[in-house]
Structure formats: C-alpha cells, structure tokens
Amino acid sequence: MAKHLEYGIQGEQLATERLIREGYRIVKRNWKHKHLEVDIIAYDGAVLVFVEVKTRRSLAFGEPSEFVDIHKQRKLIRAADIYLGGCEHIGDIRFDVVSVYLSDIVEITIVKDAFWSN
C-alpha cells in the first residue's frame, strides 16, 4: 500500500479515537455513495456530525484543515443530503474537520462547524 494511503488510514483511526474521547458517538466510518464519501459520521450529543479527516506529515503547505476547499465542501454537503435522505435523523447537523499532523509528535485538532451548508 502506498505510504500516503497508510498515513490517511492512520490519521482516520487517530481522529476516530480522539472524537470518541471527546464524547462523539461514531455511527459510520468511510460511508460511500457512488463517488461521494464521508470519513466519519457521528453524533455529538443530539447533533449529527459529518467529519472530514485531513492527515499531513508536513505543515509546509499549511494546516491539514486548509485542504478542505469549496469543492470538497460541496461534495460533503451533497453526501450529507443523500445520507439524511436514507436515515431517520431529525434535528441539527454540523460539518467538522479533524486535522491530524503526524510528525515527531502527533497533533490532532477538531474544527467544529468548519463550514456551513446552504
């Protein structure tokens, strides 16, 4: 397996563990619908959260969360709409981004309400 894929898997596992420690209840990991994917779907209290995980080994090009551009946001919003159409959730939703920086030390940052859907 390519190293960048291994880092991504490691980052998603670390992000999941951190979210659980923060009180999130994980519902799905790597949920897919056609070409759309959500890394983690979880509840934070009563709020259904769609989580994008970004893992990097270097900050040379910026924080990992900065790589969730408008195109990626739109894809996540479409994925959330499809997911919501097939579940019984009624209430608030949120989009979070978890940045995982893998270096000599591991740094994990949760950005709650990282962006909004229209």
N, C-alpha and C positions, 0 to 999 in steps of 0.2 A: 504494500500500500504506500502511496506517495506520502512523504513527510507532512505536507500541508494538510492532507486529509486526516492523518493521525493527530495533528495538533488541533484540528477542528473537533474531532471526536473527544479528545481530552478536555478541550475548553467547554464543550457542551456538558460533559459529565461534572466538571467543577462548578459550572454555572447551576446545574440542577441541584447539586449538594448545597450550594450557598442559598439558593432560593428556598429549599426545604428548611434550612436553619433559620431563615428569615420569616418562616411561617406560611409560605406558599404551599398549596396542595397541588401536586402535579397531576394533571389529567391525561395528557398525551405528550409524547416526545416524537419529534420528526413526523408530524402529521402532514400528509401529502394529498393533494387533489390535482391530478393532471400535472401541469408544470409549476404548480404553486406548492410551497412548503412553509410550515411554521415550525421553528426549532422546538419550542416548548409552549404548551397551553396549560395554564394553571389558574387556580383560584387564590386570590389574596383577599381573605375574608369572603365577602359576597361578590367581589369584582372578578370577572373573568378576564384573565390577562393573556395576551398574545406576546410571546417573548422571542426576540431575535438575539442570538448569541454571536458575538464577533470576537474571534481569538487572534491575537498577534504575538509575535516574538520580538518585535522591534517597534518602537514608537517613532521611528524615523519619518514616517509619513503621516503621523497623527495618532490620536486615540482610536482604539478599535471602533467605538460607537460612532465616530465620524464617518465610517464607511457605510452607514445606513442612509443612503441618498434618497431622493424623492422617488426614484424609480422603484427601489426596494420597498419604500414605504407604501407605495400604491399596490405593489404585489401582496404585501402583508394585509393591507386593508381588504383587497379582493378575497384573499384566503379566509380572513375572518368572517366576511359576509357569507361565504359558502359554508363555513363551519357552523355559523349561527343558524343557517337555514336548515341544518340537519340535527340540531340539538334543542333541548328544552330550556335553555338559559333565558331568563327574563331579568333584565337589570343592566347594570353598568358594565362596560368593558374598558380595557386600557391596553395600550401598547408600550411595553418596556423593552429596553435594550440592555443586555448584560455584556460588558466589556471584560474580556479575560486577557490579561497580559502575562505571557509565560516567558520568564527570564530567569535570572538567578533567584528571584523571589516571584511568587505568584500574586498578582493583584487582580481583584475582581470588583467591579463597580456596577451597581444596578442603577440604571437611569429610568426612574418611573415616569410615566406619561411622556415618553421620549418624543412622541408626535401625536397628532390628532387626526381622526378621520373626519370627513365632511359629513 
